[in-house]
Structure formats: structure tokens, C-alpha cells
Amino acid sequence: MLLGHSSYYFNSIWLSLDPSDPLIPNTSQFILRYIGYLCAPGFLLMNGAMVWWTYQNRISKGASDWSARWHLIQRGLFLVLVQITWVNSSWGGFREFKPDHLGIISSIGISMLLLTLIVNQKWHLRLFVALFILILNQLLLSVSYNPEIIWERVLYQTLIDAGDFNKYPILSWFALSILGSVMATGWLKEWKTEKEKINYSLLIGIAAIILSLFIRMGRGFGNIFPFSDFGSFSFFLDQKYPPSLFHNLWFFGWVVIGVGIMIAIHSIFPKLLSIFSTVGKVPLFFYCIHIAILGIFSKRMDLFYREGGVGATLIGFSIMMIIMLPLAKWFGQIKRRSKNYFIKMI
């Protein structure tokens, strides 16, 4: 995520790159751009997993069904509020207030709200709902609307299509959030040993990738952008805004495999992944603050804004890691000790 955002602020490719129809000039720029494609699927999958686990954990401690859901509802609403009051404006260094836009954080928040409706259902039903939504969403993408009519633009770009109002439409990303809750049932409850968690993660991830490849090679349903040859840049760069069925299944598979690999690494070298836990304890804080810093110093103060390339991006990423890791650790300690409602929400 930070690498992708560093590229957005320091990489001159963004002077000509169209996110909805990317033309990547070389391998290094392709890799830099493509790494960022993992972020949104990873965010929604992990958020769905944590929604399920938080609900189950509160119920096991004696909380009522409504109390457990209400905690999640508050969190979801808070994320939407953060999106429209902080995140939107931070991209430009707080040069102007921009509440009339949704994005990835609000998509996560609304997905949380929707997931509370089925969070207590069996994993089989949740899996069915997720797959149904993914297929339905692909069909709905063919429905035309007039973006000049405000209510049509807001409705369609909130739920189905991507555009100026919202690049992360709810339906497709909500489906991934549900899939995250399904995976959490295995990771945190059904699979008792680390070996089971690793093996099932790899098996499910590989199965999703194979299915996505069949869909992509079919060049029809589930695809949005055409491609030239198998393995070409265009083969992998099917649409992200909004995501195609291939995109969702492909990255679902890789995120699940990534979790399996992290479980394996943690079982052998438990302290090796501590850097991820530092950020993982305060992900919203990390997200909000790093964009604000980049927005103020690069965009608003025009310091190296889109003047470099891959090298400048990597330098910017390294500097931001040096800045953000101590801040994340500091705020994590504050959050752990604090009883303040607002701080607990961040």
C-alpha cells in the first residue's frame, strides 16, 4: 500500500497513466503498479475476517447478539466518516474539503455494515452469498446509466461501477469481505493446527487462481479488458476500477496464499514478522497519517511531486517507512492503554 502510494506521489508515470486503462511501459513500472493491486482485496478479506472474529469473540464472552453487531456497526460508520472528512482531503494535502466522494475506506466501512447482517450465519451460506454477489455484479456491470444524472451516478458508482464519485463500488468488494469471513472460520476456528491452516490456505488459494485463469482464458464472461497473449502485461491487467470477476478471484487466491505463507514463516521465525504486527495493530492510523504526510509535503508543497520514476518511488517509500514505523508503534502503545472512544476507533 505504502509503495503504491509513494509511486502515486513521486512517479512521473502518473502524468500519463490512466488507472482505468493502464498502459505500462516496462517491467519495473509494471511490477511497481501491480504490487498495489493486492491492497484492496487484502484489505477487504482481512476486514471480513476480523469482523467475523470480533463478533464471535464478543459472543463467546457473553455479549448479546445485538451488542456484538452494534460494536461493528459503529466501526463501519466511523470508517465512512473518516473517508469523507479526512481521507478525501488528505490526498491533496488538505488544500480543500472534499466530502462528496467515497473510496476504499468507506467501501470497507459499508461492507462491515452489510456483513453484520449475515455474520452469524454458517460459512456455507456466507460462501454462497459471496459467490452469488460476484456473479450478479458481473452481470450488472453491463447495465448502462447516465452519469450526468446525479442520482444515477451516485447509485451506480456506490454499488456497481467506478467513477469520479467512487472508485471502489460496494458490491464486488463486499463479496470479498464475506469471503474473508469464510476464510476466518477456517483460520481461527475449524483448522486446529498450523499445518492445516497452511495446507488449506494453499489449496484454496491455488484453486481460486486456477479458476480465475480459466475465466481469463475464456475471454468472455468475467473479463473486462481484452489481452494479447497469455502471460503478457495485458493478461494480468484486467480492470480494477471496477474489478472484474477474474480480478477478484485472482487476487483472492494470492492473498489467501500469502496468509498461508505468513503462517508458515511465523511458525518457524515468530519474531520475523513483527514489523507487520506494528502496522497491523493500527492500520487505520497508518493509512490516514501516511497519506496526509505525502499529500502535504509532495502534493501541496510540490516537493518532488511526480518528478521521478521507480528509483524515486523506492526512496520515498524508504523515507516514509522510517517515519511511519515509529509513529505506528507510538500510537499502538497509546491505543492499548487508552479508554477514549475516539482513540479506540482509530
FENLINZI-V225047 format. One record per run of one state. SS is the DSSP state (A for helix, B for strand, O for the rest). FROM is the first residue (numbers start at 1). LEN is the number of residues. Records with the same first field share a line. If there is no record, write none. Layout:
SS=FROM-LEN / FROM-LEN
This chain:
O=1-1 / 16-11 / 36-1 / 61-4 / 91-11 / 103-1 / 116-7 / 141-9 / 160-6 / 167-3 / 191-3 / 218-15 / 237-3 / 241-2 / 244-1 / 269-5 / 281-2 / 301-7 / 309-1 / 338-3 / 346-1
A=2-9 / 12-4 / 27-9 / 37-24 / 65-26 / 104-12 / 123-18 / 150-10 / 170-21 / 194-24 / 233-4 / 245-24 / 274-7 / 283-18 / 310-28 / 341-5
B=11-1 / 102-1 / 166-1 / 240-1 / 243-1 / 308-1
